[in-house]
Amino acid sequence: MRSVVHIVDDMADQLHFLRYALEQAGYQTVFHLSLEDFADNISHEDAKAVLIDVRLGEDDATDVLDFLCRNRWKADIYLTSGDPKALEISRRYAEEIGLKVEAVIPKPFTGKQVMERLARKRDGLKDMFSQLDIVEAMREGWIYGVLQPKLDLISGKIKSAELLSRVEHPEFGVIPPQSFINQMNPEQNQTLFMQHVAFIRRHFETGAWNSSEFRININIDPINLVNIRSRMKALAAEAPDLFKCIVFEITEESLSEVTPAQLKNLYKMSLDGAIFSIDDFGTGLSNFSRLSRFPFSEIKIDRSIIHGSSGVSARRILVKSIINMAHDMGAKAVAEGVEAVNDFAFLREIGCDEIQGYLVARPMKIDKFFAFVSDYNSSDVSGVTKPAPVPDAP
């Protein structure tokens, strides 16, 4: 999927040169003549940047910036105008409400100037990643872990969670998770994985969060299966309950790339006590015969299938079939991206084991996570019928 650059300008129909320049460079462009049109037609998943004209008829850049702030915009922000004073006022307002403006671009501008701004950010990020020390970045706090709870639908309690990485670079700001992952080399990926394992040992191996009662999902890239096994086995010798704390997630898409050596080590880790989950199920190209070769104990159904499944007959059948297949294979079924009460009720009705999504909670830092789970699990009223957002979660 190509990255999208959104352009909010009431004169956007005159910017054909910009569309041509961006699309020649591999971007997709979406033009919006008003804030209302922008608000109705954005997708945070694929957005690379938004270019905002300071003057928008009845609205102006401050209104668009307020909208971006309310909706926790993660992509890059650029401002444009023929009025230098208006550009500076708008930039300062963005700063006041906690948004970072990547650059201001005076009008008139050329497509080449916009491309240079985007390329400058891209090249700077490339240089940063080429020298990235994962351990040092985590020590400095701009790479950090967040946890998203998973709700057990039988007990109504939170018994597990997924550990995710977030990046807020001091110079480049928030970097979307997928962009971060795609930029890392195998050594950096392996270091991040081991940092996740250390995080779990530090917070969940002993004490109130007993390893026999709580499990944390972490992603593992198949490329690391050959190298990771010996290190995990050594850690398990020091901490016998370690494998009880962790569920290793492998995406369905990556299953098709697993080599014989990686598959062997996956089985060896299973013999050591490791538990595996297939993540993003329904988005990859694995066939069922190949799926049956992997020793997994959990299937996580992708949000693209779950979202709105309660109201679409064909999707209801598909979700129910996946859950039944998981159970028939001795695995647990988890629904990702659950945001609507109707979808929750449907999933509980057809026997889904766990749900994960904004209906339960957004990802949050460790201190808020402990407080949230303690409060949720001690409540007499099940939280599954109401959203439980964390307003200041990353």
Phi, psi and omega in degrees: 000132180283148176291146184253134171251117178270135180238114182255105187202125181289356174245025186300334181293350178264002186256039181298327179298326181288318177301316181298315182297316182292317183288330174294332180272002175099005177268158169257137182249141175229122181262141178229128181273352182205166175298320181300315179296319178298313182297329183275347190225030177257155174229115181292337187294321188247003186287129176263318185199162172228130178253116189247125171283135184297324181255124183226054181067240180287334179262174173213184185300329181297325179291319178294318180296321176300317179298315179297320179295314180299326185261015174053051181300133183251344183278174185284147182243129176234141178246145179221146178187159173270001182248104182303322180295318178296323177299314182293320178298315181294320179298317180293325178294318178302315178299321181297324182263009172092016177256146177257126175267122182293320181193155169253139185236105181296143172271149357283148179232168177249163176299326180297321180296318178296317180298322179296322178296314179295319181293324180299317178294317181297314182292323177297319178295320180299317179295319180298316182291328181295336181249008189293126171257105185301314183298315180295319179297322179288325177295322179282344172094003180267352160246126184212161181265143172231157183238132174248119182297150172243129185263125176283120186280347178277311182270340186074017181245159174268115183241359181202172181201167174250133177266124182236159176258144173234147183231123174230087185288139181299333179258316187265356178074207182288129177249122181305142184307316183292323177296320179298311182296318182294334183277339186286144173274169183303322180294317178295320179299316180293320178297317179298319178300314181293329174294324176295318178298317179298322178300315180295316178301318184292323189253339189234353186288324184227178173081209186297330181263071185298136186297335181283349184246343186225135181233146181240127176275134171226146181280141174231130177280130180308331181298338181269354185298326181291320185272332188284328190303314182294323180291321179292322180295321178295319178294321180295330177294325177283326184229090187303333182268007186302314183292342176284341182274337195242140167242122183270119182264132172236127182292149179301321181299321183285345179299326182290346182258359183291127180275165177304320180294320178293319179298319179299317180290331174298317177294320179298318178296324176297319177295329177288344180118003182288147178248132183244147178233143174264116185266156176056037184294134181108352180254343183267191184242018182291137174270166187291330178293322178290321179302321184292348180281345187261133181279076183255156180241001183205142172239126178255113184281128187297148182299332181296335177270323185287319187300118179076011184296333182295336185253002182239116187303312182297321181288325176302315180297317181297312181298316180298321180294319179295317179298316179296320178298315179301313181296319180296332179267009177077022182247162177268145179252128180237132178262125179264153173070032180281119184234345185244142180298323180298319178295320178301313182299319178297315181296320178294321181298322185265008171091021174297141186278316183219156172232154179218131180161180186294339177299326177271301180187154171279164173300145183213160179290164193300319182294317178293326180298311180301315181295318181297312183294318179301315180292317182297313185285339179269352181285138177285337180262120181298134181278000186287344181264005179218145174296147177229066185289157174249100191305324184255021176290150179297000000 
